[in-house]
Amino acid sequence: MSSDGFDAGELIEFSQLLKRDLLLGLAYLNERVPHRFTAVNQFDGDLIRNVHVYDKQGQVMPKHIKPVAMGDSFCQFVARDGHFLSCDTAEDVRLDGHRHQGNYNAYVGVPILDNVNKLWGTLCHLDLVSQTVTDQEFDFLQRASGVLSRHLKF
């Protein structure tokens, strides 16, 4: 483990899981946080499409979750600011008036870049109830996004 609390072996383990199955990798990320969901979302023009989701409760997700308009998503803030964290969206004044404020009460998102470093989508943890994530875990999610991008088909 390095002085910043980061263990490179964890990223290697994550990468090995992704080689076997993307959902195994998402499950690994999800086990590290209290959030119920870990998801990969893709930008598609003015829409955000959920392409992969892991649910800690094991519920089957619909094959085609309805795309969300960019302006109605929390992913828009990841695209604009390079990341977005809110442990309680219902109380987050940055989201006052946002259509989905309080629907997902916790959101942690980082960008996914394609093979030419263009913004492709987001990797995020979310939950219906308020949750927090440590700085160390947020750092890991950012690094994991880079590893994940090498396993996606662009």
N, C-alpha and C positions, 0 to 999 in steps of 0.2 A: 504494500500500500504506500502511495506517495504521501508527501507532507500535506497535500491538500485534501487528504482523506479519500482519494480516488484509487480504486483497484482496477488496473487494466485487465486483469483476469476476468472480471465481471463482463466487460465488453466482449471478450473472446467467447465466453459462455453464451452471451446473447447472440452473437454471430453464428455460433454452431447450432443453436436452436432455430434460428431463421433459415439456415440451410435445410433443416429437416421440414419445417412448416412455419409459415409466417405467424399463425395463431399461437404456436408454442412460444415464439419470441414475444408476442404481445402479452401472453399469460405471465411470462417471466417479468416483464416490466410491471404488470399489474400487481403481482405478488409483493412488490417492493413498496407499494403505497396503499393507503386505506381506500382510495377511490374505487367505485364499483366498476367503471368502464375504462378501457384503454382502447383508443381508436386511431385509425389512419383515415384521413380525409383528403380528397383530391380536389383541387381547384379546376373548374370547368367553365370558363368564361365568367359569367356573373353568378355562378352557382358553386356550392360546396357539396360534394358527393361523399358519403361515407362508403369506403371501399372495404374496410376490415374493422371488426370490433370484437373485443373480448369482454365478456360479462362475468365478473367474479361470482355471480349467483348462478351462472350456467344456463340462463334462459336463452332460448333460441331466438336469434334476431331475424327479423324479416329479411328475405333475400334482397329486396330493393327498398331500403329506407329512403323515404322521400328526400330528394335534394333540397337544400335550403339556399335561399338567396343570400349572396355575400353580405349584403347590408343587414340581414337578420341573424347572422352567425357571429359567434365569438371568434371564429377563425379570421375574420376581417382584421382583428387587432393584431393577430400574429403576423399577417401579411404586412400591416402598416408599421408595426413596432419591432418585429423580430421575435416576439414572444408575448404571451399574455397569461397572467396568473390572477385568479380570484378565488379566495377560499370561501366566500359567501356572496354570490352574485346578487342576491336579494338586497343586501345591505351595501353593495359596492356603488358609491356615488358616480363612478366613471360610467356605469351602465344605466343611470337614471333615464327612463324613457325607452330603453332597449326592449324590443318585442319579446325576447326570451329571458329577460332578467328574472331570476328566481326559478326558472324551469329546470335548468341544470344549475344547482346551487354552488357547485365547485367546478372550476375549469383551470387546467394547466396545459398550455399549448406551446409547441415550438415548431419552427418551419421544417419541412422536408424539401431538400433541394434535389433537382434531377442531376443527370450526369454531366451537364454543362453549367451547374450552379445556378440554375433558374428555379424560382419558387414553384414547386409542384403541388404542395399540400401541407398538411399539418399532422403532427403526432401529438396526441393529447390524452390526458387523464380527465375524467369527469365523473360527477356523482350528482344524485338527486338531493343530497344533503350536504351541508357544509363540511369541508375537509381541508386539511393543510398538507403541504409538502415541504420537506426540509430543503435548505439551500443545496445540500449535497445531492439530494435526490433530483432536484431540478437540474443541476449540472450534469448528472448522469443521463437524464432524459435528453438533454441537448446533444450529448455525445452519442447516445443511442440512435438519435435521428440520423446522424451521419452514417452509422453502421447500417441502419435500416435501408437507407437510400441505395446502398450497394446491392440490396436484395430485391428491389422492386424493378418491375419492367416498365420502362418509360416509352 
